Amino acid sequence: MNYELADLVERDRKAIVSIFNHYVEHSFAAYPDEPVTDTFFDRILEMSKGYPAVSIKAETGEVVGFGFLHAFHPATTFRRTAEITYFLLPEHTGKGLGNRLLAYFIQKARGIGVDNLLASVSSLNEQSLRFHARAGFERCGTFRAVGRKLDREFDVVWFQKRLS
C-alpha cells in the first residue's frame, strides 16, 4: 500500500481525534485517561505553529496516522529543540511509516534550525521504547512513577536525538 504525508487540514480533524482516542482508551501511548474531544485537533494546530504537522493517508484517502513537532519549551534559549509526537493506527504499524515520519521530521527540523529532537514515552509502551532506541534516540532521563492510568503506575522516559 502507498502512503502520502500531507499537511494537517480541517478535514483530518475527526480521523486524528479518533486515532488518538484509540491509544487513550487501549494503551499507554497516549497519556490522557479519558477520550479527548474535537478541540484536541485545535490544540495540535496551536502547539505546532511554526513546526511541521502532517497526516498520513493511505492510497484510499483514509487518514491512518499523524505526527507533529512542537516547541520543547517556550523560552527562546530552547528554540533549537523540539518534541516529536506521532501516532499510527495499529494495523498500519510495522510498515516503515514510523521511520518515514521520523526522516521527514528530521529534514524539516533541520530546515527550521532545530538540531535536537525529544520524545516522551510511557515506560509501558514497549513498542515505542524499541522504536526510538532503534531510530538512534538516546535514553536521557526517566521520571519515575509520575503517571497512573488503567490502575497502573508508569514512568515517563525521555529520549533525545541530536541532529547535528
C-alpha positions as CSV (number, residue, x, y, z in Angstrom):
1,M,0.0,0.0,0.0
2,N,1.2,3.5,-0.8
3,Y,1.0,6.3,1.8
4,E,1.2,10.1,1.5
5,L,2.2,12.7,4.0
6,A,0.1,15.8,3.9
7,D,-0.1,19.0,6.0
8,L,-2.8,18.7,8.6
9,V,-6.1,20.3,7.4
10,E,-9.5,20.7,8.9
11,R,-11.0,17.7,7.2
12,D,-8.5,15.5,9.1
13,R,-9.9,16.5,12.5
14,K,-12.3,13.6,13.1
15,A,-9.7,11.0,12.0
16,I,-6.9,12.5,14.1
17,V,-9.1,12.6,17.2
18,S,-10.2,9.1,16.6
19,I,-6.7,7.7,16.1
20,F,-5.5,9.5,19.3
21,N,-8.5,8.3,21.3
22,H,-7.8,4.7,20.2
23,Y,-4.5,5.0,22.1
24,V,-6.1,6.9,25.0
25,E,-8.6,4.0,25.5
26,H,-6.4,1.0,24.8
27,S,-2.8,1.7,25.7
28,F,-0.2,3.8,27.5
29,A,1.0,5.5,24.3
30,A,-1.3,8.5,24.9
31,Y,-1.3,9.9,28.4
32,P,-4.9,11.1,28.9
33,D,-7.2,8.6,30.7
34,E,-10.4,9.9,29.1
35,P,-11.1,10.4,25.4
36,V,-10.3,13.8,24.0
37,T,-12.8,16.0,22.2
38,D,-12.6,17.6,18.7
39,T,-10.8,20.6,20.4
40,F,-7.7,18.3,20.7
41,F,-7.2,18.9,17.0
42,D,-7.1,22.7,17.6
43,R,-4.6,22.1,20.3
44,I,-2.3,20.2,17.9
45,L,-2.5,23.1,15.4
46,E,-1.7,25.7,18.1
47,M,1.2,23.7,19.6
48,S,2.7,23.0,16.2
49,K,2.6,26.6,14.8
50,G,5.9,27.2,13.1
51,Y,6.6,23.5,13.0
52,P,5.6,20.7,10.6
53,A,2.4,18.8,11.3
54,V,1.2,16.1,9.0
55,S,-1.4,13.4,8.4
56,I,-0.6,10.1,6.9
57,K,-3.0,9.0,4.2
58,A,-3.4,5.5,2.7
59,E,-3.9,5.3,-1.1
60,T,-7.7,5.0,-0.3
61,G,-7.6,8.5,1.2
62,E,-8.1,7.2,4.8
63,V,-6.1,9.0,7.4
64,V,-4.1,6.3,9.2
65,G,-1.8,8.4,11.3
66,F,-0.4,11.8,12.2
67,G,2.6,13.5,13.6
68,F,4.0,16.9,14.5
69,L,6.8,18.8,16.1
70,H,6.3,21.4,18.8
71,A,8.4,23.6,21.0
72,F,10.0,21.8,23.9
73,H,9.9,25.0,26.0
74,P,8.7,28.5,25.3
75,A,12.0,30.2,26.1
76,T,13.9,31.2,23.0
77,T,17.1,29.7,24.5
78,F,15.5,26.3,23.7
79,R,14.5,27.2,20.1
80,R,16.9,24.6,18.7
81,T,15.0,21.8,20.5
82,A,11.6,20.3,19.5
83,E,9.5,17.5,20.8
84,I,8.2,14.9,18.3
85,T,4.8,13.2,18.5
86,Y,3.4,10.6,16.2
87,F,0.6,8.0,16.2
88,L,-0.4,5.4,13.6
89,L,-3.4,3.1,13.5
90,P,-2.2,-0.3,14.8
91,E,-2.9,-2.1,11.5
92,H,-0.5,0.3,9.8
93,T,2.5,-0.1,12.1
94,G,5.4,-2.3,11.1
95,K,5.3,-0.9,7.5
96,G,8.1,1.6,7.8
97,L,5.8,4.6,8.4
98,G,7.4,5.5,11.7
99,N,10.8,5.6,10.0
100,R,9.4,7.6,7.1
101,L,7.7,10.1,9.5
102,L,10.9,10.4,11.5
103,A,13.0,11.0,8.4
104,Y,10.5,13.7,7.2
105,F,10.6,15.4,10.6
106,I,14.4,15.3,10.8
107,Q,14.6,17.0,7.4
108,K,12.0,19.6,8.3
109,A,13.6,20.2,11.7
110,R,17.0,20.9,10.2
111,G,15.3,23.4,7.8
112,I,13.9,25.4,10.7
113,G,17.1,25.4,12.8
114,V,16.1,22.5,15.2
115,D,19.0,20.2,15.9
116,N,17.6,18.3,19.0
117,L,14.5,16.1,18.9
118,L,13.0,14.9,22.1
119,A,10.4,12.2,22.6
120,S,8.4,11.5,25.8
121,V,7.4,7.8,26.0
122,S,5.5,5.8,28.7
123,S,7.6,3.1,30.2
124,L,4.6,0.8,29.5
125,N,4.8,1.5,25.7
126,E,7.3,-1.2,24.8
127,Q,6.8,-0.7,21.0
128,S,7.7,3.0,21.2
129,L,10.6,2.4,23.5
130,R,12.0,-0.1,21.0
131,F,11.3,2.2,18.0
132,H,13.1,5.2,19.5
133,A,16.1,3.1,20.6
134,R,16.4,1.6,17.1
135,A,16.0,5.0,15.5
136,G,19.1,6.4,17.2
137,F,17.5,8.2,20.0
138,E,19.4,8.1,23.3
139,R,17.5,7.5,26.5
140,C,18.3,10.6,28.5
141,G,16.1,10.6,31.6
142,T,13.3,8.9,33.4
143,F,10.7,10.4,35.7
144,R,9.7,7.5,38.0
145,A,6.0,6.7,38.7
146,V,4.8,10.1,37.6
147,G,1.7,8.7,35.7
148,R,-1.2,6.5,36.6
149,K,-3.6,5.1,34.1
150,L,-5.7,2.0,33.9
151,D,-4.9,1.3,37.6
152,R,-1.2,1.1,36.8
153,E,1.7,3.4,37.6
154,F,4.1,4.3,34.8
155,D,7.4,6.2,34.3
156,V,7.9,8.8,31.6
157,V,11.1,8.0,29.6
158,W,12.7,10.9,27.7
159,F,14.7,10.2,24.5
160,Q,16.9,12.7,22.6
161,K,18.2,12.6,19.1
162,R,21.0,15.0,18.2
163,L,20.7,16.1,14.5
164,S,24.0,17.9,14.2
